[in-house]
Amino acid sequence: MQVLIITTQNGVKTNLPNLFGAARILANECDVLVVGHELTDVVRDVATYSLVKEVLQLDHANLKHLLAENIAPTIAQIVKNYTHVLIAADAFGKNVLPRVAGILEIGQISDVTDILSSSVFKKFMYAGNVLVELSALEDIKLLTIRTSNFDVVEDRSSTLALITQVSYDGVNDDRVKFLTEHNSYNPVDLSSAKIVVTGGRSLGSKEAFDSHIRVLAQKLNAGVGASRAAVEAGYANNDCQVGQTGKVVAPNVYLAIGISGAVQHISGMKDSKTVVAVNTDPNAAIFEHADYGLIGDLFEVVPTLINRIN
Amino acid sequence: MKILVGAKRVVDPNVKVRVSADGTGIDAEHSKMSLNPFDENAIEEAVRLKEKNPNIEIIALSIGNEKSIDVLRTAMARGCDRAILVFSENNLEPIMVAKVFKHIVKQENPEIILLGKQAIDDDANQVGQMLAGMLNYPQGTFISKLQIDDNKVIVAREMDSGTETLELKLPVVLTADLHLNEPRFIKLPQLMMAKKKPIEQLNFDDLGISYKESTVLLQAYDGEIKKSCKMLDNVEQLIEVLKEKKAL
């Protein structure tokens, strides 16, 4: 069993310990490929984790923006040395790994939530309504990992793992040009937040969303989430969306404010440890998926809550 | 210019899917079926481009049995010019779907392949990227904005924290996020017109590809977790819960 984790500078800061949690189920050691530019410090950090046998550094100016066209051909060569390839199911992993699979013309399993053996994996289908166990037939198992479902493994070793520079052919794909990026201001990373406060369409305006959901989240040092309806109404950015087509979160506490509980939303938060729901409608579906419920008007409950925290 | 769009027949998003009694699959025999919502976004965008440039031809591709003709008719009612059905009784995995698309791309040479970012049945989010890898085409995934500029497209991609804008040279593979547009309602005359539009039917032998599985489904379970909710009387009790769970 040869396990490879693929990550980036940002991945090392956020979900790498959860990927170790997944890798540890398969083997006692793994290699980590870090992709990007100016990675010297990051790679040294990765080399201190106990589980790591070797760190592969794929570091080049052309890889600064992590464009799949530049990265995938090199990764497609590297993965041939492994039986299992794990990457977080975030925007980077979802973009790059299937392109690698396409180059190799082999299948991939997306959003793995559990590893039962070296070839049997669990994942959800149909917006989380169905959980399946799949037996993977390919020699190389390409897996995107739903990191919030795996334990954090962050044991460090006093000795550094071997660090190897991966040669990169340096050919920049001139058909693809990075123009700009707009980063949203999210003080707490939603995917890895310990507490998440989520608002729905019943907030009624962006101003109300900000003064209720964002302020409460700030008080609790929580990530800000939104239902698809709230995002479509323009109350919050797309990157706040929790659900089938947005982010999947599994915090210790999930506070659902004015969320009706559509199945597409539930699929993004059902693994939260404790769910607390506030809704005016006692029949709202969210209460079937909550541990604690409060029937009440969010415009009364949230300000009182904020006042009491103050 | 040609645009190839995908049209997958899936269980309607409003239907609650059930696991079959023996746990070997999904009980979808009598469920209402629809065009995959993300494919609707992709088709809508292609139609908007065609409204600005009438020289664009839009071809819809579906893979499945004769029942998939329904979603191809829907695609053509939405504005696609013609359709191709590649016949298969098997439920294809993304890598097989990408292989079929590759053959149709070789046959039709579209400048843009515009797909939904994921199908709402397997939620895999793979086909567009796999196809781009196979063809060695640039890829613009999870796009929320699209603009054609001569022999290039400019796309905004939805990222983990914000968006990024890329310029990609044609031919390209693009995958649509739900935020790309709001698909319009279909009117009756368009449905009538769609019945006159041609559907070419091909099978795997015509394309020279053979069916292969990369996974086997061992067991399916009901994925829904219902909890017994303890109702609280007031905000004070809510604060106690937050304290107990160390959120405060």
Interface residues (C-beta under 8 A of the other chain):
Chain A: H65 L67 A68 E69 A72 A76 D90 A91 F92 K94 N95 V96 L97 P98 R99 V100 A101 G102 I103 E105 I106 G107 Q108 I109 S110 D111 V120 F124 M125 Y126 A127 G128 N129 V130 L131 V132 E133 L134 S135 A136 L137 E138 D173 D174 R175 V176 K177 F178 L179 T180 E181 H182 N183 S184 N186 D189 S191 I195 L220 A222 R228 V231 E232 N237 N238 D239 Q244 T245 K247 N252 V253 L255 V263 Q264 I266 K270 K273 T274 V275 V276 A277 V278 F287 E288 H289 A290 D291 Y292 G293 L294 I295 G296 V301 T304 L305 R308 I309
Chain B: V11 P13 K16 V17 V19 I26 F38 E93 P94 I95 A98 K99 Q118 I120 D121 D122 D123 A124 N125 Q126 V127 G128 Q129 M130 L131 A132 G133 M134 P138 Q139 T141 F142 S144 I154 R157 E158 M159 D160 S161 G162 T163 E164 T165 L166 E167 L168 K169 D177 L178 H179 E213 S214 T215 V216 L217 L218 Q219 A220 Y221 D222 G223 E224 I225 K226 K227 C229 K230 M231 L232 N234 V235 E236 Q237 L238 I239 V241 L242 K245 K246 A247 L248
